[in-house]
Amino acid sequence: MDISRKLGIGIVMIVPAVVGSGALWAIFHHAVPILIWVAIMLGILGGIVSGKLLRD
């Protein structure tokens, strides 16, 4: 997978990270679930960028 596609996926993943963080804040009013959510999203992005989650 070329670098431009990886960067595009990273940019697109910002949307669920922000929306999910806002939803978690509305439910819990605490930062810990948000940090866990962001860590999950970073893990998924890391897997995509390293090539472990997407194969061409």
Contact map, one row per residue, 1 for C-alpha under 8 A:
11101100000000000000000000000000000000000000000000100011
11111100000000000000000000000000000000000000000000000000
11111110000000000000000000000000000000000000000000000000
01111111000000000000000000000000000000000000000000000000
11111111100000000000000000000000000000000000000000000000
11111111110000000000000000000000000000000000000110000000
00111111111000000000000000000000000000000000000000000000
00011111111100000000000000000000000000000000000000000000
00001111111110000000000000000000000000000000100000000000
00000111111111000000000000000000000000000000100000000000
00000011111111100000000000000000000000000000000000000000
00000001111111100000000000000000000000000000000000000000
00000000111111111000000000000000000000001000100000000000
00000000011111111100000000000000000000000000000000000000
00000000001111111110000000000000000000000000000000000000
00000000000011111111000000000000000000000000000000000000
00000000000011111111100000000000000011001000000000000000
00000000000001111111110000000000000000000000000000000000
00000000000000111111111000000000000000000000000000000000
00000000000000011111111100000000000010000000000000000000
00000000000000001111111110000000010011000000000000000000
00000000000000000111111111000000000000000000000000000000
00000000000000000011111111100000000000000000000000000000
00000000000000000001111111111000110000000000000000000000
00000000000000000000111111111110110000000000000000000000
00000000000000000000011111111000000000000000000000000000
00000000000000000000001111111000000000000000000000000000
00000000000000000000000111111100100000000000000000000000
00000000000000000000000111111110000000000000000000000000
00000000000000000000000010011111110000000000000000000000
00000000000000000000000010001111111000000000000000000000
00000000000000000000000000000111111100000000000000000000
00000000000000000000000110010111111110000000000000000000
00000000000000000000100110000111111111000000000000000000
00000000000000000000000000000011111111100000000000000000
00000000000000000000000000000001111111110000000000000000
00000000000000001001100000000000111111111000000000000000
00000000000000001000100000000000011111111100000000000000
00000000000000000000000000000000001111111110000000000000
00000000000000000000000000000000000111111111000000000000
00000000000010001000000000000000000011111111100000000000
00000000000000000000000000000000000001111111110000000000
00000000000000000000000000000000000000111111111000000000
00000000000000000000000000000000000000011111111100001000
00000000110010000000000000000000000000001111111110000000
00000000000000000000000000000000000000000111111111000000
00000000000000000000000000000000000000000011111111111000
00000100000000000000000000000000000000000001111111111100
00000100000000000000000000000000000000000000111111110000
00000000000000000000000000000000000000000000011111111000
10000000000000000000000000000000000000000000001111111110
00000000000000000000000000000000000000000000001111111110
00000000000000000000000000000000000000000001001101111110
00000000000000000000000000000000000000000000000100111111
10000000000000000000000000000000000000000000000000111111
10000000000000000000000000000000000000000000000000000111
